[in-house]
Amino acid sequence: MSNDDLSRRDALTSGAAAALVGVGAALAVSAVTRDAHAQNAADATALNGLLRAEYEAIRAYDTAIGYLMSPPMTDPGASLGPAAAAVANRFRAQHRDHATALIPLVTAAGGTPVNESTVLFTPPAGLSLSVSNLIRLAANKEKAAAIAYTNALRTLSTQGAAEVVAAIGGVETQHFIVLYLLAKGIAQPGMNAATMTNAIVPSSFVSIEANPSASLDSVADLAFTA
């Protein structure tokens, strides 16, 4: 075999190997791209589900507040109504903050944020309007939200989205605890509760780099008394 033949064989072998490497690299890039797209799609779906739940919570509080502000005197919990309405107003505003934070995350993940006007709240079957039932309803919704945010953290692929979801999930848990204590009669609002709503779950987020002034980072530690 001549030197020319050997050179051609080496060239063909080297070329084939290079081609195989190139194909392998292309397949690898393609796989990464497909995985990234799949992750983004999964993130968008999860985040949109949370956004829908926030809008539904807002609608639920809309329904409850009208009754809580002026319950009939025949309602055994009528005296608690105005304070419960103040709490509901506070929590509704925080759900609005949560929705506002979720919208750009859905978009960044390649999704289309759910339109608020398409989200409705349907009260559970058999629900009779009363102060105690509406507090229980809100507690159940907040518990479900806290669980949903915790579950979403297991699947999100981006740190930024996970940070916001964690910051919101902690607040949903705070909402549940406040309402649970009210529902169980363990805690009762004082006379001035309706004018102290800023002290009821004081921030919309637990800790969030994008907006630290809206998180617990901005809340001062409680001072000790003498």
Solvent accessible surface area in square Angstrom, and as a share of the most:
residue,aa,sasa,rsa
1,M,161,0.72
2,S,58,0.37
3,N,120,0.62
4,D,93,0.48
5,D,51,0.26
6,L,66,0.33
7,S,68,0.44
8,R,140,0.51
9,R,131,0.48
10,D,81,0.42
11,A,64,0.49
12,L,136,0.68
13,T,85,0.49
14,S,70,0.45
15,G,38,0.37
16,A,55,0.42
17,A,50,0.39
18,A,65,0.50
19,A,59,0.46
20,L,129,0.64
21,V,107,0.61
22,G,40,0.38
23,V,85,0.49
24,G,36,0.35
25,A,53,0.41
26,A,60,0.47
27,L,113,0.56
28,A,56,0.43
29,V,98,0.56
30,S,41,0.27
31,A,38,0.29
32,V,102,0.58
33,T,58,0.34
34,R,145,0.53
35,D,84,0.43
36,A,40,0.31
37,H,116,0.52
38,A,61,0.47
39,Q,94,0.42
40,N,56,0.29
41,A,61,0.47
42,A,55,0.43
43,D,4,0.02
44,A,10,0.08
45,T,99,0.58
46,A,29,0.23
47,L,1,0.01
48,N,34,0.18
49,G,41,0.39
50,L,8,0.04
51,L,0,0.00
52,R,108,0.39
53,A,39,0.30
54,E,3,0.01
55,Y,10,0.04
56,E,47,0.21
57,A,10,0.08
58,I,5,0.03
59,R,65,0.24
60,A,10,0.08
61,Y,10,0.04
62,D,60,0.31
63,T,65,0.38
64,A,5,0.04
65,I,10,0.05
66,G,52,0.50
67,Y,41,0.15
68,L,6,0.03
69,M,122,0.54
70,S,89,0.57
71,P,14,0.09
72,P,67,0.42
73,M,169,0.76
74,T,127,0.74
75,D,12,0.06
76,P,138,0.87
77,G,19,0.18
78,A,11,0.08
79,S,110,0.71
80,L,29,0.15
81,G,0,0.00
82,P,70,0.44
83,A,14,0.11
84,A,5,0.04
85,A,4,0.03
86,A,14,0.11
87,V,6,0.04
88,A,4,0.03
89,N,58,0.30
90,R,47,0.17
91,F,0,0.00
92,R,71,0.26
93,A,56,0.43
94,Q,4,0.02
95,H,2,0.01
96,R,96,0.35
97,D,61,0.32
98,H,0,0.00
99,A,1,0.01
100,T,86,0.50
101,A,23,0.18
102,L,0,0.00
103,I,66,0.34
104,P,75,0.47
105,L,34,0.17
106,V,0,0.00
107,T,81,0.47
108,A,87,0.68
109,A,13,0.10
110,G,71,0.68
111,G,20,0.19
112,T,112,0.65
113,P,37,0.24
114,V,23,0.13
115,N,90,0.46
116,E,41,0.18
117,S,83,0.53
118,T,85,0.49
119,V,3,0.02
120,L,136,0.68
121,F,27,0.11
122,T,112,0.65
123,P,61,0.38
124,P,70,0.44
125,A,110,0.85
126,G,84,0.81
127,L,53,0.26
128,S,70,0.45
129,L,102,0.51
130,S,20,0.13
131,V,1,0.00
132,S,50,0.32
133,N,35,0.18
134,L,4,0.02
135,I,7,0.03
136,R,121,0.44
137,L,15,0.08
138,A,12,0.09
139,A,5,0.04
140,N,91,0.47
141,K,61,0.26
142,E,3,0.01
143,K,94,0.40
144,A,57,0.44
145,A,14,0.11
146,A,14,0.11
147,I,94,0.48
148,A,39,0.30
149,Y,2,0.01
150,T,72,0.42
151,N,63,0.32
152,A,9,0.07
153,L,71,0.35
154,R,186,0.68
155,T,87,0.51
156,L,22,0.11
157,S,53,0.34
158,T,65,0.38
159,Q,160,0.71
160,G,42,0.40
161,A,7,0.05
162,A,27,0.21
163,E,51,0.23
164,V,13,0.08
165,V,0,0.00
166,A,47,0.37
167,A,2,0.02
168,I,0,0.00
169,G,10,0.09
170,G,25,0.24
171,V,0,0.00
172,E,0,0.00
173,T,57,0.33
174,Q,43,0.19
175,H,0,0.00
176,F,46,0.19
177,I,86,0.44
178,V,41,0.23
179,L,7,0.03
180,Y,92,0.35
181,L,59,0.30
182,L,19,0.09
183,A,32,0.25
184,K,124,0.52
185,G,43,0.41
186,I,123,0.62
187,A,39,0.30
188,Q,119,0.53
189,P,42,0.26
190,G,54,0.52
191,M,197,0.88
192,N,97,0.50
193,A,15,0.12
194,A,51,0.40
195,T,116,0.68
196,M,107,0.48
197,T,33,0.19
198,N,113,0.58
199,A,71,0.55
200,I,32,0.16
201,V,9,0.05
202,P,51,0.32
203,S,8,0.05
204,S,11,0.07
205,F,9,0.04
206,V,48,0.28
207,S,55,0.36
208,I,8,0.04
209,E,146,0.66
210,A,91,0.70
211,N,67,0.34
212,P,72,0.45
213,S,89,0.57
214,A,27,0.21
215,S,0,0.00
216,L,62,0.31
217,D,96,0.50
218,S,67,0.43
219,V,63,0.36
220,A,86,0.66
221,D,139,0.72
222,L,167,0.83
223,A,95,0.74
224,F,203,0.85
225,T,130,0.76
226,A,155,1.20
